[in-house]
Every structure is written in C-alpha cells, then in structure tokens.
Amino acid sequence: MASLHTHVPAPDVSGLTTTVPKEYVHRASLAEVFLTRCTRQSEGHFSLFGQWPRAHTFFRAADGSRHDPLLTAETFRQAGLFLAHAELGVPLGHHFVMSDLWFSTEPDQLHIGSTPTDIELSAVCTDVTLRGGRATGFRMELSIRRGGTVVAVGGGRFTCISAAVYRRLRGDRLGCALSGRRGLPRATMPPATVGRDRPEDVVLSPTGQPNRWLLEPDPDHPVLFDHEGDHYPGMVLLEAARQAACGLMRPYTITPSAISTVFHRYAEFDEACVIEATPAESQEPDLAAIEVTGHQDGRQVFTSLLTGPLHCA
C-alpha cells in the first residue's frame, strides 16, 4: 500500500471537456452553462463548442422528445457574452444590452437522442466598436450544427456597459429586486393554455381582456432567474412572447421555429408589464405568425415576431 505521503502526479486533463467559466456567460449555476470551449479561426470569426442536456428542466418539450427552440436563444446569448469577455477584451463586471435577437431553427434537428446533444457554433462578430482596446458593442451572426447538420441560425446586437456607466444609467432602479414578491401567491394562467405543463414555468397572469396578460413570473425560478438583477432578463421576455402566442392560438398551441425580437428599453420590476398578442401575416402558408408586444406605463418594452407550426394542445 502506498504511503499517504507518496507523491503521485495528477493526470493530464488538458484534453478533457469542461464548461467555460460560468462568469463569462453570466450564469450562477454550472448546470446552466452550455458552452465548453472556443477556437479563434480568424479576425472576428470563432468556432465554439457546447452541449445541450437530454433532460433540462425548462428547455425541453413536455414529452421530453425534443429541445425547446428557446434553448437556441439562450445558447446565442451565452456565446455573445463569452466572446465579449474572452475574445473582445470586455472585463467581468460589465453589463450588456441586447438591442435585438433573432433565431430560426430546423425543428427536425431539435430531437433529443440517447446521449446529450453535442453542438458546434460558428460565430462572426462584425461592426465592433472599441474604446481603449475593449469592445463597447458588436453584432454577432451565428449558426449551430449537430453532427455537421445545421440546427439553427441567428444573431443579435450587443452593447457593453461599464459598471460605473451602468450605475449612472440605472440610477434608483439599480436597487430594484424581485425579493419583495417572493412567497406571494401568483394568479397565473393554467399551464396548458400557454404551452406549458408546470405551473412554476408560467410567466403570464390574466387581465380579463382577450389576448392581453400581465408579466408575472416566479421570482424563484431556477432558470429564468438564475442570478440577481435589477430588471427582467431578455429570456423572460422571450418566454412571455412564446406563452402569449400559445394563449392567442388556443385551443391550438404553437412551437416557434423562429423568433425575431427588438428590445426597446429595460423591463422594470416595479411596473406592471402588459403583454399583448395579435395575429400577423405569415410568409409561409404552413406556419402561423404572431406579433407580441410588451408595454410598461404606455411605453413599448419589446416587440417579438414568432412563426411556427400549430398543433393540438
């Protein structure tokens, strides 16, 4: 038996797979980090790698057969933040604003197999603005492949804001938090009416008016509110858009194969956010199109255009 004091060299782990630092993608939980590594191909062009879990608690269909299309949006978000920090010189502690985000998926490629889904992303960063050698903004175009086949394409615009500038920008809002709503009952929609199967995942409450709801997510939701913030995250607004589209189309539901969103301003915790859905003209005869808007105090917060097939709820 070897002595407890015998030195045994640690194995070389340089070729093993791990996630990127969670701080680089602004996540508190390692389980919510979907990227594993990145390689710079050329100026502004990067290859990233990642993995989607088979049994994610939120980003999967109710029957467990396929990945949720919004997982694409979360992966794009993480890619943009990671590239900003790891490749474009943006320090940790900076804040980010997404002015727009879009994605389009190939639904047949979102099936969940017998192993986790390994993905490869091709990212191109353009329109990069610099100050002091650090990026202050950039546009990113992305594609995701699994086994060489395209799963999704998309992109968006990111603005990078220093902590000092963010404090001045947010002012009194900086201290806002959802903590005051923790433990309070939520009068949310029945899950099946908004395309969900668990009450804790519902983010909309009824207003008594057709096709109009209030944004009321669970402040303790482990995915939508993975870390503290002073406004509703963009992914919460995307989820609200998807649920509103399902609410509009009931008794059918819609699985959005594509979403294009413009974020006009921060969605504040301390103001009622009204979510409204209306039919839109579809460019494809076999797909429905819905426009969803969010307003606070009469001002537009975001606009989303969702397209996708309808199916029985």
Phi, psi and omega in degrees: 000135182288145176293149177296340182265000179289131180276121176245117181302139176290146179293153177287119182250012185297334182264005181272160185266135173215170178279161170291162179303132182298331179296331181289341180244013176056050175237146177270327183261129176299330181295341181262010177264121186254358180256147182243324179196171183214143176230128176282123179270319178195182180301114178081001182239126186225147170251125177243155181230152182197185181211134174259132180287156180285330190231051178295141185289340185237314187270058174205159179294156183302326181273000177075012187271341185209158175286146176291134177303331180291346172298330175299314180297317179296322178294319176298317179302312180297321180297317180297316180293318180298313181297322179300313183283314189275334187237336186248011171078014181277121183291154170298146184100343174287155177254159184231144173238126171264115178278334176203155179207131178221153173206154175222130185247162168258099188306326181294342181265004180263010179294149177263124182265201183274358176224163175304154184271109175279133183233153174234131181248138171251119184239135177236122179257125181230174179051041182283125174256139186237149171214119182063032180080004179244143179289135173253351178183156178193158172253141182233131173246138189224152166224147178241134177234149169231123183060030179085354181258136182293129175261319185200156171228159179171194180170187181178176181247130180244136171243133185253128188234128179293160181300320181294316179294321180297320178299318179292321182294318186273332177056231182295339181293339186301331181271000181290142179209163178273359187302329181292343181261356180293134179087350180279146178293146179244128179267067186273169178292152171301136186307317185297335182282347181234023173079019180239163179241356179235132181302325183292344180269352182283134182244002183243144173238152184288154176245350186087357177249142182296137174061028178220133184222170171253143176285118181213071180282165176286116183293347178259011181298126187288344179257310182294329178235062181295331180215164183291152177200177181245012176202166179292131178294156178301325180292331175293320180292322176296319178295321176298320179297315180296316181293323177295321178297319177294320178297323179294321189269357183301146014283002173271169172229164183234136172255107187291117175275343179210142175221134174236121188231139171244127178260117186270328182198172177293143172267112189275146179292327190262016175231141176297132178250114182269126180252127183229138181238138178221148177295147177234165179281124181271142177274351180234125188297335183265007180236142174273154177229135181225135173258131180237134178234154174236135181229144171227127179053040178077003181250140182286131180262315179205161174225130178234138171248117181250139173227146179173171180281151175264147174210165182294137181291000000 
